[in-house]
Amino acid sequence: MTSVTTSPIAPLLDRLFAEADAASPMADPAFAGITPDERDRLMRSKTDYRDLYARLKDFALPVSRETGALLYMLARSIRARTIVEFGTSFGLSTIHLAAALRDNGGGDLITSEFEPSKAARARANLAEAGLLDLVEIREGDALETLAVNLPESIDLLLLDGAKALYPEILALVESSLRPGALIVADNADYSPDYLARVREPANGYLSIPFAEDVELSMRLG
Ligand SMILES: C[S@@+](CC[C@H](N)C(=O)[O-])C[C@H]1O[C@@H](n2cnc3c(N)ncnc32)[C@H](O)[C@@H]1O
């Protein structure tokens, strides 16, 4: 069973990626007007991320198609049953991860999003994919929503929300990561603190830059 290559999920993903490609934030005056330096500062800020993502609330900002496929393959190959995601947006990465859970025989995916309209779109997309029953969308700031009620053992963590918060979100989830758990962090270059933490084996991780914009790490046991 490979649900990402068959209907209804394959054509849905094609459509959602095509829509995301057609609506770039750079074409939006509210975002394109920000200088590259200011954009870089906002991407790295631990305090102004709400403002940045409010400006970006109408954009999907998904992982790349390749990273989506990578997420599916990793979750399948470790037979993941429990997944946590930081940053749902319209749910493209969530669909890949939930599809892997479905094909693994079931499981639970907890994902987090603070823009209500995005959570609603993700819910609709997951329903269209036939995957909503596997996913709990926690609405609100992940610093709060992922601080409580996590599963005892987590197989895979995707970090794809505000980049500056990667160390804080990792700290919330860390004690639940099982030995061998995988962490995929998208665009982690914006968080040097995070990279320093996972690249130091004394902190309990093996970590490598992978593909173009992913840091892939494994929790040591
Ligand atoms: C890059 S997008 C996620 C894309 C999604 N993973 C995908 O591949 O389709 C980042 C999302 O994280 C959300 N976000 C950023 N910081 C957050 C936080 N602290 N708590 C909850 N959501 C957050 C933003 O609103 C945005 O929708």
The ligand as a Tripos MOL2 file, in Angstrom:
@<TRIPOS>MOLECULE
LIG
   27    29     1     0     0
SMALL
NO_CHARGES

@<TRIPOS>ATOM
      1 C1          6.6060   26.8790    6.5830 C.3       1 LIG1
      2 S1          4.9530   26.8320    7.1140 S.3       1 LIG1
      3 C2          4.6220   25.1190    7.3650 C.3       1 LIG1
      4 C3          4.4240   24.3580    6.0690 C.3       1 LIG1
      5 C4          3.9060   22.9410    6.2670 C.3       1 LIG1
      6 N1          4.7660   22.1940    7.1690 N.3       1 LIG1
      7 C5          3.8320   22.2380    4.9310 C.2       1 LIG1
      8 O1          4.8340   21.6520    4.4950 O.co2     1 LIG1
      9 O2          2.7660   22.2940    4.3100 O.co2     1 LIG1
     10 C6          5.1100   27.3640    8.7910 C.3       1 LIG1
     11 C7          3.7860   27.4220    9.5290 C.3       1 LIG1
     12 O3          4.0430   27.4310   10.9300 O.3       1 LIG1
     13 C8          3.1250   28.2950   11.5650 C.3       1 LIG1
     14 N2          3.7810   28.7050   12.8130 N.ar      1 LIG1
     15 C9          4.9240   29.4240   12.9150 C.ar      1 LIG1
     16 N3          5.2560   29.5640   14.2090 N.ar      1 LIG1
     17 C10         4.3140   28.9220   14.9350 C.ar      1 LIG1
     18 C11         4.1150   28.7180   16.3330 C.ar      1 LIG1
     19 N4          4.9720   29.2360   17.2390 N.pl3     1 LIG1
     20 N5          3.0550   27.9910   16.7320 N.ar      1 LIG1
     21 C12         2.1860   27.4690   15.8080 C.ar      1 LIG1
     22 N6          2.3070   27.6530   14.4750 N.ar      1 LIG1
     23 C13         3.3670   28.3520   14.0410 C.ar      1 LIG1
     24 C14         2.8970   29.4120   10.5550 C.3       1 LIG1
     25 O4          1.6600   30.0840   10.7480 O.3       1 LIG1
     26 C15         2.9660   28.6490    9.2330 C.3       1 LIG1
     27 O5          1.6870   28.2620    8.7960 O.3       1 LIG1
@<TRIPOS>BOND
     1     1     2 1
     2     2     3 1
     3     2    10 1
     4     3     4 1
     5     4     5 1
     6     5     6 1
     7     5     7 1
     8     7     8 2
     9     7     9 1
    10    10    11 1
    11    11    12 1
    12    11    26 1
    13    12    13 1
    14    13    14 1
    15    13    24 1
    16    14    15 ar
    17    14    23 ar
    18    15    16 ar
    19    16    17 ar
    20    17    18 ar
    21    17    23 ar
    22    18    19 1
    23    18    20 ar
    24    20    21 ar
    25    21    22 ar
    26    22    23 ar
    27    24    25 1
    28    24    26 1
    29    26    27 1
@<TRIPOS>SUBSTRUCTURE
     1 LIG1         1 GROUP 0 **** ****
